[in-house]
Amino acid sequence: MVKATLAGLLAHRLRLLLTSLAIALGVGFIAGTFVLTDTIDAGFSRRFAAAADKVDVAVLPAPGTDRQVPPHIPAAALEKVRAARGVADAQGLVRGTSALIGKDGKAAGDYPTSGLSVVEGPLNRTEITSGAAPKTDAQAVLDENTAKTRGFKVGDRITVLDSREARHEFTLVGLFDVGLDQELGYTGAVGYTTAMAQRMTGQRVFTEIDVVAAEGVSQEQARTAVAAALGPGYQVVTGEKFADDLAKRNGADTGILKTGLLLFGLVAMFVAALVIYNTFTILVAQRTREMALLRCIGATRGQVFGSVLLESTVVGLLSSALGLLLGYGLSLGALTALTSLGAPLPTGVAPTLTPRTIGLAVALGVIVTVGAALLPARTATRVAPIAALRSQIEERTFRTGVVRMVLAALFLLAGAGVTAAGVAMDPGETALFVVMAGGTVFFLGVLVFGPVLVRPLGALVGWLPAKLAGVPGRLAMDNSGRNPRRSATTTVALTVGVTLMTLIAVITGTVRTTFTERLDEQFPVDYLIQPQDRDATLPRALGQGLRNSPELASVVAFREKITKVGDRGAEFRVGTFTPAPGFRPELDKGSIALLTPGTAVIGRHVATDLGLKVGDRITVRTARAGTVNLRVAATFNPESGVLPPVTVPEGDFDRYFGAVGDSRMMINARDGVGADVGRRIVEAAAQPYPTAKVASAAEVRGQFEESLDMMVMIITGLLGLAVLISLLGIANTLSLSVHERTRESALLRALGLTRPQLRRMLSVEALILGLIGALVGVALGVGFGWAATRTMVDDVAFQVPVTQILAFVALSGLAGIVAAVLPARRAARASIVGSLATG
Amino acid sequence: MTLTGGEVGARGAREKAAPAVVAKGLTKSYGRGDTTVHALRGVDVSFATGAFTAIMGPSGSGKSTLMHCLAGLDTVSGGQVHIGDVELTGLGDKRLTLLRRERIGFIFQAFNLLPTLTAEQNIRLPLDIAGRQADQDLFDRVVETVGLRDRLGHRPTELSGGQQQRVAVARALISKPQVIFADEPTGNLDSRSGAEVLSFLRTSVRELGQTIVMVTHDPVAASYADRVVFLRDGLLVSEIHRPTPQSVLDTLMKLEA
């Protein structure tokens, strides 16, 4: 029996390969995810270990309790550590911000560059890649990436702003690699001597103290001594533990990446399982006679069952092996791509293939394959021995059973009900999860109901192709609906991918429209000026200068302070704006004219948090006027994002907090002033203030859309895998059908169907299958996309990205045709005489 | 041993026209070297227009191969085949397909019909493929002849074996082909259904002037033909006119001996 099975497998190597490929892709993706994240983890660990080799004991601040002040170590602690027994050397690390001025005279980048200390001696962990470390206060080093993008090289003079925005010049003596520090990688960094770093960043405190133990003192001994010297309030860890902790923290980051990728991997595996299930079902149907013959010569039902399972096991093993190879290659490619995109990843690490990955991949491949083959295997046991004697395999007729209808109705209704409940809920994560659950149940209903849908849908989407392609088209339409169960499973595999793609397209489309509508509605500005450091302010003189220019219609400046509001000690941003013609922020009721001295308008979330309503009194602790008691004049929707949460009149604000600088400015050009003219004026005015960053509304929108597009591209790309697998499914089903219909094709050829016509017939069949899958997917995706966006925020501007969805449908159809190429070629090549003789 | 169309044509007024199918020096071999099988070793034969000819021979005599080569379903190794005024040998697949579509009808032993199409759609299939309109009179006449009027909307699975073969006969007739090739058309039928189908074939020759070439191993089936040619080991060895089951059987016995 085993021999017979294996001989059969060997005889159909191509089919075996095609079938394996579906599972292999899924396994490959999952294995690749593990290889990738393991490799990144291993790289991180190695780098951290290398860094920690230099450090025997690390002193870190205890986790802070005050949100306003980041955790830090007071300067005095360093002396205590140095004085501790067994300490050879100790260095405090300084980190803060110090904005590098670019060659255009403006602060470089969207965020101020970090400023940090480069320590001397054995504790130096900064990796200088060219030049040298700063020796004097007039020298500085710059991270490689910033140097490259801003066009600085060793020997240049650089200008950096200190924490008070005073300019300092340095000689650039070297470049360094930020290594794995995500924050530094993002902001860029300037390194100074420790003393200079303290001056530039304004930080007199340390973020970390590194210790080298004296000769013969163990890490643990040194740690105990340092901890004793410092007393409570610090985290004192050995270098080893320090490295472990760093690696773990990064592991958590790769964990998110892993989970995200695995999610897509699971979708791919689900689709692969559908493909395998279908393939085995068809194989069993086609081999009815072979199985019956085996039964005739004495094989038991169990042996027949076993033979199908054995076949699936071999397929599973083969797929897993193939998948592992694929995954290894995929992760290699991903690493290269990520590194070339500038992701801060450890380089020069060989991909890590752990036994866990191998075990998991093999187990997954085999379990999914064998699991998907269970039902077909059971069908195989039902073949009666007498079937061997029947001359022709009967076409399986499909009748819509009562059980199927009831089951489908149950799933569909339950799914729709749960979804409706989710939509009716208040927007939020819970509602989204409810909708997702509803969607899953509904999809199961579609899975059960599929075979009933295939014929009408086939007639619908096949109408035009059948018209255009003549007889081949008509025959193709008939063929597509001929075995509804098979067609349904084939197309559902494609539906999974298309549904998810459409869903993402609808959600992002809706978010995009909602965002831009809001932007236009509540943020109708041409330019926005913000300090590079969001917590800093800009001198009021800038705004005054802008107000004087005749080309600008309105300049609204916002000023804010964080302070205690209400009786419960909660802190909010309290702020004001400078009135300007045309600036009328929207309130829940009434107009901004309600904001009179002694009153405040507050965001709804503030009202909810403090239990206030319009007319109530609100207390605000101020810097200059003590605690003031204000009347709530109105509330507003905080999502408009314009007004500070607690907004008071301009005059009152100055009285409460003094002459605070502007934290942002919204500027509108006069009608008829060209965009470039307006921009030039605003930029010229901002030029003397290096940290004043000018952005136009179009840029803000562009940045948002860019990141949204990027997200859509990545997700669509990842879902593309599921679609690819489902296409393998179509190709597989089609080639098996072609095999089944060998004589039919020969007959058609004898009757005068040309080879191109025969090929066209199969292409149209695949096209119809692809379109059915896409159509159902689009319907589901749009429906549930609508439901999902309902759960996100109030009053969304629902948007169906029609072109994008049409592209999905067209691509699905096209992909179907591509999937048909090989089977169609095989069918057209077959000799008529040989084919007529088979069976 | 050459049997020319002239000899046959001399026999009756109906057979004056040029032969429908002519083969000259037809050879067909499979494989290479030591394993070469010579299925046809040089067959010269012609089939008169408007005649019903049967090809007989023991298993492995090459009768099916001969039919496949005559019908343009298979390529020949040597010699020539003419259907009417067109030489088949040397035609590409496309031209051959169009030729089959325009000039040849087929009836196979089994699996004659597409399971997805109704009887009527199956009958019209060759015309549909060719993009031609059916002559409604002819359609009605053919359907009447084979007695399928009330079965036109049924699919093959709902028809008996005999009915299926009658649909196949009707399909072969509908496009008025220059010649119909029938490969064991009654091989799968009981004797009564078989007799019915054979009568239709003979009627179509007598009344519609159809040319039919039929491969069979059944002497009774062969006796419905006007003429029977016998093949052995890839060579044409004998022929009889106006056969009876007995005369066919006798000839076969002689060949087997």
Interface residues (C-beta under 8 A of the other chain):
Chain A: S391 Q392 E394 E395 T397 G470 V471 R474 L475 D478 N479 R482 R743 E744 L747 L748 R749 A750 L751 G752 L753 T754 R755 Q757 S831 I832 V833 L836 G839
Chain B: H68 A71 L73 D74 D93 K94 T97 L98 R100 R101 E102 F106 F108 A110 F111 N112 L114 P115 T116 L117 L125 P126 D128 I129 A130 G131 T157 R171 N188
